[in-house]
Amino acid sequence: MEADRRFAMAPFAAPGIACVVAGGLVAAATAPAPSTHGSWAAAYLVLVAGVAQVALGWGQAALAPRLPARGRVIAQAGTWNLGNAAVLIGTLTGVLTLVDLGGLVLVAGLALLADAVRGGVRHGAQSRRWLLYGYRLLVVVLLVSIPTGLVLARIGPN
């Protein structure tokens, strides 16, 4: 992978991997006294803030016809991480306004990421088209899960 494409992935990979590790640590720390919030936080850190973030960064780096400018990559990663932090903190503290704000920030981040791969696979590689479909499916699944999560934050145990 060329240097520019590595840079396009790095701001997603490093915090994403850190979130996977943090999720594992939360799961280990809360295992002796399981709680709804502890289990949710561990899963959220691993799946959304971690694995999804790495997949989004890798997908953009590999599939964008033209890489976004460095400032935009930083904005995308920053938006994704800020939104996840707001959702996590808001959920754990019961501040639903913060959860809602985090959800909106995540939607904005996904819009920026989806826009970056608009126009197909770089160099028109037909064999990679299925990866682009998979990337778009990930974005759609995340977009559907955001309002679902906002509703569940309101009806779930506090």
BELUR-V436407 format. One record per residue. N is the residue number from 1. OMEGA is omega in radians with two decimals (NA if undefined). D_CENTER is the distance of its C-alpha to the mean C-alpha in Angstrom with 1 decimal. Layout:
{{N | OMEGA | D_CENTER} {N | OMEGA | D_CENTER}}
This chain:
{{1 | -3.12 | 21.8} {2 | -3.02 | 23.3} {3 | -3.13 | 22.6} {4 | 3.12 | 20.9} {5 | 3.05 | 18.4} {6 | 3.12 | 17.9} {7 | -3.13 | 17.3} {8 | -3.14 | 14.7} {9 | -3.01 | 12.7} {10 | -3.13 | 13.8} {11 | 3.07 | 11.8} {12 | -3.05 | 8.5} {13 | -3.06 | 10.6} {14 | 3.12 | 12.5} {15 | 3.11 | 10.2} {16 | 3.10 | 8.0} {17 | 3.10 | 11.6} {18 | 3.12 | 12.7} {19 | 3.09 | 10.3} {20 | 3.11 | 11.7} {21 | 3.13 | 15.1} {22 | 3.10 | 14.8} {23 | 3.07 | 14.0} {24 | 3.11 | 17.0} {25 | 3.09 | 19.0} {26 | 3.13 | 18.4} {27 | 3.14 | 19.4} {28 | -3.10 | 22.4} {29 | -3.09 | 23.4} {30 | -3.11 | 23.3} {31 | -3.14 | 25.0} {32 | 3.13 | 28.5} {33 | -3.06 | 27.9} {34 | 3.07 | 25.1} {35 | 3.12 | 23.8} {36 | -3.13 | 21.6} {37 | 3.13 | 19.4} {38 | 3.11 | 19.3} {39 | 3.13 | 18.4} {40 | -3.11 | 15.6} {41 | 3.13 | 14.2} {42 | -3.14 | 14.5} {43 | -3.13 | 12.8} {44 | 3.13 | 9.9} {45 | -3.10 | 9.6} {46 | -2.96 | 10.1} {47 | -3.04 | 8.3} {48 | -3.10 | 5.1} {49 | -3.09 | 4.9} {50 | -3.03 | 6.8} {51 | -3.14 | 7.5} {52 | -3.14 | 4.7} {53 | 3.11 | 3.8} {54 | 3.14 | 7.6} {55 | 3.12 | 8.1} {56 | 3.13 | 6.8} {57 | 3.12 | 8.8} {58 | -3.12 | 11.6} {59 | 3.12 | 11.9} {60 | -3.11 | 12.4} {61 | -3.08 | 14.7} {62 | -2.93 | 16.6} {63 | -3.09 | 16.9} {64 | 3.11 | 17.3} {65 | 3.04 | 21.0} {66 | -3.14 | 21.1} {67 | 3.05 | 18.6} {68 | 3.08 | 17.6} {69 | -3.11 | 19.5} {70 | 3.13 | 18.4} {71 | 3.12 | 18.2} {72 | 3.09 | 15.8} {73 | 3.10 | 13.5} {74 | 3.12 | 13.8} {75 | 3.12 | 13.2} {76 | -3.12 | 9.9} {77 | 3.12 | 8.6} {78 | 3.11 | 10.5} {79 | -3.14 | 9.4} {80 | -3.11 | 5.7} {81 | 3.08 | 7.4} {82 | 3.11 | 10.2} {83 | 3.11 | 8.8} {84 | 3.11 | 7.4} {85 | 3.14 | 10.8} {86 | 3.12 | 12.7} {87 | -3.14 | 11.6} {88 | -3.10 | 12.5} {89 | 3.14 | 15.7} {90 | 3.13 | 16.7} {91 | -3.08 | 16.6} {92 | 3.14 | 18.4} {93 | -3.14 | 21.0} {94 | 3.11 | 21.5} {95 | -3.03 | 20.9} {96 | 3.09 | 19.7} {97 | 3.11 | 19.8} {98 | 3.07 | 17.1} {99 | 3.12 | 14.9} {100 | 3.12 | 15.8} {101 | 3.10 | 15.2} {102 | 3.10 | 11.7} {103 | 3.10 | 11.1} {104 | 3.13 | 12.9} {105 | 3.09 | 10.9} {106 | 3.09 | 7.6} {107 | 3.11 | 10.0} {108 | 3.11 | 11.4} {109 | 3.11 | 8.4} {110 | 3.10 | 8.0} {111 | 3.11 | 11.8} {112 | -3.14 | 12.0} {113 | 3.12 | 10.0} {114 | 3.14 | 12.1} {115 | -3.09 | 15.1} {116 | -3.13 | 15.0} {117 | 3.11 | 15.7} {118 | 3.12 | 18.2} {119 | 3.05 | 21.6} {120 | -3.10 | 21.1} {121 | 3.12 | 21.0} {122 | 3.13 | 22.5} {123 | 3.06 | 26.2} {124 | -3.10 | 26.3} {125 | -3.14 | 25.8} {126 | -3.09 | 26.5} {127 | -3.13 | 25.7} {128 | -3.10 | 22.0} {129 | 3.14 | 21.7} {130 | 3.07 | 20.4} {131 | 3.09 | 17.4} {132 | 3.09 | 16.7} {133 | 3.10 | 17.2} {134 | 3.10 | 14.8} {135 | 3.11 | 12.1} {136 | 3.10 | 13.2} {137 | 3.09 | 13.3} {138 | 3.12 | 9.7} {139 | -3.14 | 9.1} {140 | 3.13 | 12.0} {141 | 3.11 | 11.1} {142 | 3.12 | 7.9} {143 | 3.10 | 10.4} {144 | -3.09 | 13.0} {145 | -3.12 | 11.3} {146 | 3.11 | 10.8} {147 | 3.07 | 14.6} {148 | 3.11 | 15.4} {149 | 3.12 | 13.8} {150 | 3.09 | 15.6} {151 | -3.13 | 18.8} {152 | 3.10 | 18.5} {153 | -3.12 | 18.1} {154 | -3.07 | 21.5} {155 | -3.12 | 23.3} {156 | 3.14 | 22.2} {157 | -3.14 | 24.2} {158 | NA | 24.2}}
